[in-house]
């Protein structure tokens, strides 16, 4: 999941070098934290959070194969 979030985020931002993705696994629950430059925060979140919701939906769909629950946190 970490790689998927990283690829999506790097495609959206102006500073792809500052994208950092960490993954914490706790049983079947996985938390993916996405860190971007402050200037790119709006691009990752989108108007009314639409892009953030889309990223979460794609990651959750990919996680169904692994039978895991994934939360994406944008920090």
Backbone as XML, in Angstrom:
<?xml version="1.0"?>
<chain id="A" units="angstrom">
  <residue number="1" name="UNK">
    <atom name="N" x="0.816" y="-1.191" z="0.000"/>
    <atom name="CA" x="0.000" y="0.000" z="0.000"/>
    <atom name="C" x="0.865" y="1.262" z="0.000"/>
  </residue>
  <residue number="2" name="UNK">
    <atom name="N" x="1.996" y="1.164" z="0.668"/>
    <atom name="CA" x="2.895" y="2.310" z="0.777"/>
    <atom name="C" x="3.326" y="2.797" z="-0.613"/>
  </residue>
  <residue number="3" name="UNK">
    <atom name="N" x="3.678" y="1.869" z="-1.478"/>
    <atom name="CA" x="4.147" y="2.230" z="-2.810"/>
    <atom name="C" x="3.038" y="2.875" z="-3.632"/>
  </residue>
  <residue number="4" name="UNK">
    <atom name="N" x="1.818" y="2.371" z="-3.487"/>
    <atom name="CA" x="0.682" y="2.915" z="-4.228"/>
    <atom name="C" x="0.425" y="4.365" z="-3.840"/>
  </residue>
  <residue number="5" name="UNK">
    <atom name="N" x="0.405" y="4.649" z="-2.549"/>
    <atom name="CA" x="0.180" y="6.014" z="-2.077"/>
    <atom name="C" x="1.318" y="6.923" z="-2.536"/>
  </residue>
  <residue number="6" name="UNK">
    <atom name="N" x="2.532" y="6.418" z="-2.502"/>
    <atom name="CA" x="3.691" y="7.212" z="-2.902"/>
    <atom name="C" x="3.620" y="7.588" z="-4.382"/>
  </residue>
  <residue number="7" name="UNK">
    <atom name="N" x="3.256" y="6.655" z="-5.240"/>
    <atom name="CA" x="3.158" y="6.926" z="-6.672"/>
    <atom name="C" x="2.066" y="7.960" z="-6.954"/>
  </residue>
  <residue number="8" name="UNK">
    <atom name="N" x="0.932" y="7.809" z="-6.317"/>
    <atom name="CA" x="-0.179" y="8.747" z="-6.524"/>
    <atom name="C" x="0.213" y="10.142" z="-6.053"/>
  </residue>
  <residue number="9" name="UNK">
    <atom name="N" x="0.796" y="10.241" z="-4.863"/>
    <atom name="CA" x="1.148" y="11.542" z="-4.293"/>
    <atom name="C" x="2.220" y="12.242" z="-5.121"/>
  </residue>
  <residue number="10" name="UNK">
    <atom name="N" x="3.225" y="11.505" z="-5.557"/>
    <atom name="CA" x="4.297" y="12.128" z="-6.341"/>
    <atom name="C" x="3.789" y="12.663" z="-7.671"/>
  </residue>
  <residue number="11" name="UNK">
    <atom name="N" x="2.743" y="12.051" z="-8.212"/>
    <atom name="CA" x="2.161" y="12.530" z="-9.466"/>
    <atom name="C" x="1.377" y="13.826" z="-9.270"/>
  </residue>
  <residue number="12" name="UNK">
    <atom name="N" x="0.911" y="14.075" z="-8.057"/>
    <atom name="CA" x="0.068" y="15.237" z="-7.791"/>
    <atom name="C" x="0.841" y="16.490" z="-7.399"/>
  </residue>
  <residue number="13" name="UNK">
    <atom name="N" x="1.967" y="16.348" z="-6.731"/>
    <atom name="CA" x="2.635" y="17.481" z="-6.092"/>
    <atom name="C" x="3.695" y="18.124" z="-6.998"/>
  </residue>
  <residue number="14" name="UNK">
    <atom name="N" x="4.094" y="19.346" z="-6.624"/>
    <atom name="CA" x="5.161" y="20.048" z="-7.331"/>
    <atom name="C" x="6.544" y="19.639" z="-6.829"/>
  </residue>
  <residue number="15" name="UNK">
    <atom name="N" x="6.627" y="19.184" z="-5.574"/>
    <atom name="CA" x="7.895" y="18.784" z="-4.968"/>
    <atom name="C" x="7.866" y="17.293" z="-4.639"/>
  </residue>
  <residue number="16" name="UNK">
    <atom name="N" x="8.031" y="16.429" z="-5.637"/>
    <atom name="CA" x="7.944" y="14.987" z="-5.363"/>
    <atom name="C" x="9.059" y="14.467" z="-4.456"/>
  </residue>
  <residue number="17" name="UNK">
    <atom name="N" x="10.154" y="15.211" z="-4.342"/>
    <atom name="CA" x="11.253" y="14.773" z="-3.473"/>
    <atom name="C" x="10.882" y="14.865" z="-1.994"/>
  </residue>
  <residue number="18" name="UNK">
    <atom name="N" x="9.888" y="15.687" z="-1.667"/>
    <atom name="CA" x="9.505" y="15.881" z="-0.267"/>
    <atom name="C" x="8.362" y="14.962" z="0.165"/>
  </residue>
  <residue number="19" name="UNK">
    <atom name="N" x="7.944" y="14.059" z="-0.698"/>
    <atom name="CA" x="6.885" y="13.114" z="-0.348"/>
    <atom name="C" x="7.493" y="11.974" z="0.469"/>
  </residue>
  <residue number="20" name="UNK">
    <atom name="N" x="6.938" y="11.767" z="1.665"/>
    <atom name="CA" x="7.390" y="10.684" z="2.537"/>
    <atom name="C" x="6.159" y="9.890" z="2.962"/>
  </residue>
  <residue number="21" name="UNK">
    <atom name="N" x="6.226" y="8.574" z="2.752"/>
    <atom name="CA" x="5.110" y="7.710" z="3.113"/>
    <atom name="C" x="5.615" y="6.675" z="4.111"/>
  </residue>
  <residue number="22" name="UNK">
    <atom name="N" x="4.911" y="6.573" z="5.246"/>
    <atom name="CA" x="5.254" y="5.558" z="6.244"/>
    <atom name="C" x="4.055" y="4.644" z="6.435"/>
  </residue>
  <residue number="23" name="UNK">
    <atom name="N" x="4.353" y="3.409" z="6.767"/>
    <atom name="CA" x="3.293" y="2.409" z="6.922"/>
    <atom name="C" x="3.448" y="1.719" z="8.265"/>
  </residue>
  <residue number="24" name="UNK">
    <atom name="N" x="2.358" y="1.684" z="9.028"/>
    <atom name="CA" x="2.355" y="1.015" z="10.331"/>
    <atom name="C" x="1.309" y="-0.092" z="10.286"/>
  </residue>
  <residue number="25" name="UNK">
    <atom name="N" x="1.739" y="-1.309" z="10.579"/>
    <atom name="CA" x="0.832" y="-2.442" z="10.513"/>
    <atom name="C" x="0.523" y="-2.944" z="11.916"/>
  </residue>
  <residue number="26" name="UNK">
    <atom name="N" x="-0.756" y="-3.168" z="12.170"/>
    <atom name="CA" x="-1.204" y="-3.666" z="13.462"/>
    <atom name="C" x="-2.247" y="-4.755" z="13.197"/>
  </residue>
  <residue number="27" name="UNK">
    <atom name="N" x="-1.779" y="-5.974" z="12.989"/>
    <atom name="CA" x="-2.692" y="-7.066" z="12.659"/>
    <atom name="C" x="-3.251" y="-6.870" z="11.263"/>
  </residue>
  <residue number="28" name="UNK">
    <atom name="N" x="-4.572" y="-6.813" z="11.166"/>
    <atom name="CA" x="-5.202" y="-6.596" z="9.860"/>
    <atom name="C" x="-5.407" y="-5.115" z="9.564"/>
  </residue>
  <residue number="29" name="UNK">
    <atom name="N" x="-5.077" y="-4.252" z="10.510"/>
    <atom name="CA" x="-5.205" y="-2.815" z="10.306"/>
    <atom name="C" x="-3.869" y="-2.228" z="9.878"/>
  </residue>
  <residue number="30" name="UNK">
    <atom name="N" x="-3.895" y="-1.433" z="8.834"/>
    <atom name="CA" x="-2.687" y="-0.781" z="8.339"/>
    <atom name="C" x="-2.963" y="0.715" z="8.285"/>
  </residue>
  <residue number="31" name="UNK">
    <atom name="N" x="-2.036" y="1.505" z="8.817"/>
    <atom name="CA" x="-2.138" y="2.962" z="8.740"/>
    <atom name="C" x="-1.017" y="3.466" z="7.861"/>
  </residue>
  <residue number="32" name="UNK">
    <atom name="N" x="-1.384" y="4.193" z="6.820"/>
    <atom name="CA" x="-0.412" y="4.773" z="5.903"/>
    <atom name="C" x="-0.427" y="6.281" z="6.132"/>
  </residue>
  <residue number="33" name="UNK">
    <atom name="N" x="0.731" y="6.839" z="6.475"/>
    <atom name="CA" x="0.842" y="8.280" z="6.702"/>
    <atom name="C" x="1.566" y="8.914" z="5.527"/>
  </residue>
  <residue number="34" name="UNK">
    <atom name="N" x="0.961" y="9.954" z="4.986"/>
    <atom name="CA" x="1.516" y="10.664" z="3.844"/>
    <atom name="C" x="1.963" y="12.044" z="4.294"/>
  </residue>
  <residue number="35" name="UNK">
    <atom name="N" x="3.241" y="12.342" z="4.125"/>
    <atom name="CA" x="3.802" y="13.645" z="4.467"/>
    <atom name="C" x="4.214" y="14.336" z="3.168"/>
  </residue>
  <residue number="36" name="UNK">
    <atom name="N" x="3.729" y="15.563" z="2.960"/>
    <atom name="CA" x="4.109" y="16.346" z="1.778"/>
    <atom name="C" x="4.547" y="17.737" z="2.223"/>
  </residue>
  <residue number="37" name="UNK">
    <atom name="N" x="5.131" y="18.476" z="1.305"/>
    <atom name="CA" x="5.540" y="19.847" z="1.602"/>
    <atom name="C" x="4.295" y="20.681" z="1.904"/>
  </residue>
  <residue number="38" name="UNK">
    <atom name="N" x="4.425" y="21.668" z="2.787"/>
    <atom name="CA" x="3.257" y="22.502" z="3.116"/>
    <atom name="C" x="2.618" y="23.165" z="1.890"/>
  </residue>
  <residue number="39" name="UNK">
    <atom name="N" x="3.427" y="23.516" z="0.904"/>
    <atom name="CA" x="2.896" y="24.156" z="-0.303"/>
    <atom name="C" x="2.058" y="23.181" z="-1.144"/>
  </residue>
  <residue number="40" name="UNK">
    <atom name="N" x="2.303" y="21.898" z="-0.999"/>
    <atom name="CA" x="1.598" y="20.888" z="-1.793"/>
    <atom name="C" x="0.391" y="20.289" z="-1.070"/>
  </residue>
  <residue number="41" name="UNK">
    <atom name="N" x="0.151" y="20.696" z="0.151"/>
    <atom name="CA" x="-0.933" y="20.113" z="0.940"/>
    <atom name="C" x="-2.283" y="20.276" z="0.238"/>
  </residue>
  <residue number="42" name="UNK">
    <atom name="N" x="-2.534" y="21.430" z="-0.322"/>
    <atom name="CA" x="-3.807" y="21.675" z="-1.000"/>
    <atom name="C" x="-4.002" y="20.791" z="-2.219"/>
  </residue>
  <residue number="43" name="UNK">
    <atom name="N" x="-2.927" y="20.477" z="-2.906"/>
    <atom name="CA" x="-3.024" y="19.637" z="-4.097"/>
    <atom name="C" x="-3.349" y="18.196" z="-3.735"/>
  </residue>
  <residue number="44" name="UNK">
    <atom name="N" x="-2.876" y="17.745" z="-2.595"/>
    <atom name="CA" x="-3.133" y="16.375" z="-2.176"/>
    <atom name="C" x="-4.539" y="16.243" z="-1.585"/>
  </residue>
  <residue number="45" name="UNK">
    <atom name="N" x="-4.997" y="17.291" z="-0.917"/>
    <atom name="CA" x="-6.325" y="17.230" z="-0.305"/>
    <atom name="C" x="-7.413" y="17.549" z="-1.333"/>
  </residue>
  <residue number="46" name="UNK">
    <atom name="N" x="-7.209" y="18.569" z="-2.145"/>
    <atom name="CA" x="-8.191" y="18.932" z="-3.159"/>
    <atom name="C" x="-9.339" y="19.742" z="-2.590"/>
  </residue>
  <residue number="47" name="UNK">
    <atom name="N" x="-10.180" y="20.240" z="-3.482"/>
    <atom name="CA" x="-11.339" y="21.021" z="-3.047"/>
    <atom name="C" x="-12.312" y="20.120" z="-2.307"/>
  </residue>
  <residue number="48" name="UNK">
    <atom name="N" x="-12.649" y="20.544" z="-1.102"/>
    <atom name="CA" x="-13.566" y="19.824" z="-0.216"/>
    <atom name="C" x="-13.103" y="18.391" z="0.038"/>
  </residue>
  <residue number="49" name="UNK">
    <atom name="N" x="-11.796" y="18.150" z="-0.080"/>
    <atom name="CA" x="-11.237" y="16.843" z="0.230"/>
    <atom name="C" x="-11.470" y="15.775" z="-0.817"/>
  </residue>
  <residue number="50" name="UNK">
    <atom name="N" x="-11.806" y="16.178" z="-2.035"/>
    <atom name="CA" x="-12.152" y="15.191" z="-3.062"/>
    <atom name="C" x="-10.971" y="14.319" z="-3.456"/>
  </residue>
  <residue number="51" name="UNK">
    <atom name="N" x="-9.797" y="14.905" z="-3.603"/>
    <atom name="CA" x="-8.629" y="14.114" z="-4.001"/>
    <atom name="C" x="-8.231" y="13.172" z="-2.866"/>
  </residue>
  <residue number="52" name="UNK">
    <atom name="N" x="-8.273" y="13.658" z="-1.640"/>
    <atom name="CA" x="-7.951" y="12.803" z="-0.495"/>
    <atom name="C" x="-8.918" y="11.622" z="-0.422"/>
  </residue>
  <residue number="53" name="UNK">
    <atom name="N" x="-10.196" y="11.866" z="-0.649"/>
    <atom name="CA" x="-11.186" y="10.790" z="-0.632"/>
    <atom name="C" x="-10.915" y="9.787" z="-1.748"/>
  </residue>
  <residue number="54" name="UNK">
    <atom name="N" x="-10.508" y="10.293" z="-2.914"/>
    <atom name="CA" x="-10.213" y="9.406" z="-4.040"/>
    <atom name="C" x="-8.994" y="8.534" z="-3.744"/>
  </residue>
  <residue number="55" name="UNK">
    <atom name="N" x="-7.962" y="9.122" z="-3.146"/>
    <atom name="CA" x="-6.770" y="8.349" z="-2.781"/>
    <atom name="C" x="-7.156" y="7.247" z="-1.798"/>
  </residue>
  <residue number="56" name="UNK">
    <atom name="N" x="-7.956" y="7.601" z="-0.803"/>
    <atom name="CA" x="-8.383" y="6.613" z="0.195"/>
    <atom name="C" x="-9.204" y="5.497" z="-0.443"/>
  </residue>
  <residue number="57" name="UNK">
    <atom name="N" x="-10.061" y="5.854" z="-1.391"/>
    <atom name="CA" x="-10.903" y="4.847" z="-2.047"/>
    <atom name="C" x="-10.057" y="3.869" z="-2.866"/>
  </residue>
  <residue number="58" name="UNK">
    <atom name="N" x="-9.060" y="4.381" z="-3.573"/>
    <atom name="CA" x="-8.198" y="3.516" z="-4.379"/>
    <atom name="C" x="-7.401" y="2.573" z="-3.480"/>
  </residue>
  <residue number="59" name="UNK">
    <atom name="N" x="-6.874" y="3.104" z="-2.386"/>
    <atom name="CA" x="-6.071" y="2.283" z="-1.477"/>
    <atom name="C" x="-6.939" y="1.223" z="-0.798"/>
  </residue>
  <residue number="60" name="UNK">
    <atom name="N" x="-8.145" y="1.593" z="-0.394"/>
    <atom name="CA" x="-9.031" y="0.615" z="0.242"/>
    <atom name="C" x="-9.426" y="-0.485" z="-0.737"/>
  </residue>
  <residue number="61" name="UNK">
    <atom name="N" x="-9.638" y="-0.129" z="-1.997"/>
    <atom name="CA" x="-9.967" y="-1.137" z="-3.006"/>
    <atom name="C" x="-8.793" y="-2.089" z="-3.212"/>
  </residue>
  <residue number="62" name="UNK">
    <atom name="N" x="-7.583" y="-1.561" z="-3.222"/>
    <atom name="CA" x="-6.393" y="-2.403" z="-3.381"/>
    <atom name="C" x="-6.189" y="-3.289" z="-2.151"/>
  </residue>
  <residue number="63" name="UNK">
    <atom name="N" x="-6.595" y="-2.809" z="-0.992"/>
    <atom name="CA" x="-6.403" y="-3.566" z="0.245"/>
    <atom name="C" x="-7.375" y="-4.739" z="0.360"/>
  </residue>
  <residue number="64" name="UNK">
    <atom name="N" x="-8.456" y="-4.716" z="-0.387"/>
    <atom name="CA" x="-9.419" y="-5.817" z="-0.328"/>
    <atom name="C" x="-8.781" y="-7.139" z="-0.749"/>
  </residue>
  <residue number="65" name="UNK">
    <atom name="N" x="-7.819" y="-7.078" z="-1.667"/>
    <atom name="CA" x="-7.137" y="-8.289" z="-2.114"/>
    <atom name="C" x="-6.384" y="-8.949" z="-0.961"/>
  </residue>
  <residue number="66" name="UNK">
    <atom name="N" x="-5.795" y="-8.121" z="-0.107"/>
    <atom name="CA" x="-5.003" y="-8.626" z="1.013"/>
    <atom name="C" x="-5.850" y="-8.879" z="2.255"/>
  </residue>
  <residue number="67" name="UNK">
    <atom name="N" x="-7.157" y="-8.580" z="2.154"/>
    <atom name="CA" x="-8.077" y="-8.765" z="3.277"/>
    <atom name="C" x="-7.639" y="-7.939" z="4.489"/>
  </residue>
  <residue number="68" name="UNK">
    <atom name="N" x="-7.271" y="-6.673" z="4.233"/>
    <atom name="CA" x="-6.825" y="-5.783" z="5.299"/>
    <atom name="C" x="-7.634" y="-4.494" z="5.268"/>
  </residue>
  <residue number="69" name="UNK">
    <atom name="N" x="-7.627" y="-3.788" z="6.394"/>
    <atom name="CA" x="-8.276" y="-2.486" z="6.497"/>
    <atom name="C" x="-7.182" y="-1.430" z="6.509"/>
  </residue>
  <residue number="70" name="UNK">
    <atom name="N" x="-7.252" y="-0.491" z="5.575"/>
    <atom name="CA" x="-6.196" y="0.508" z="5.437"/>
    <atom name="C" x="-6.780" y="1.898" z="5.671"/>
  </residue>
  <residue number="71" name="UNK">
    <atom name="N" x="-6.082" y="2.675" z="6.507"/>
    <atom name="CA" x="-6.418" y="4.076" z="6.731"/>
    <atom name="C" x="-5.287" y="4.918" z="6.173"/>
  </residue>
  <residue number="72" name="UNK">
    <atom name="N" x="-5.645" y="5.964" z="5.416"/>
    <atom name="CA" x="-4.627" y="6.872" z="4.881"/>
    <atom name="C" x="-4.753" y="8.202" z="5.612"/>
  </residue>
  <residue number="73" name="UNK">
    <atom name="N" x="-3.681" y="8.608" z="6.283"/>
    <atom name="CA" x="-3.640" y="9.872" z="7.009"/>
    <atom name="C" x="-2.702" y="10.828" z="6.278"/>
  </residue>
  <residue number="74" name="UNK">
    <atom name="N" x="-3.201" y="12.002" z="5.962"/>
    <atom name="CA" x="-2.369" y="13.037" z="5.336"/>
    <atom name="C" x="-1.911" y="13.971" z="6.428"/>
  </residue>
  <residue number="75" name="UNK">
    <atom name="N" x="-0.604" y="14.013" z="6.639"/>
    <atom name="CA" x="-0.031" y="14.777" z="7.754"/>
    <atom name="C" x="0.671" y="16.001" z="7.218"/>
  </residue>
</chain>
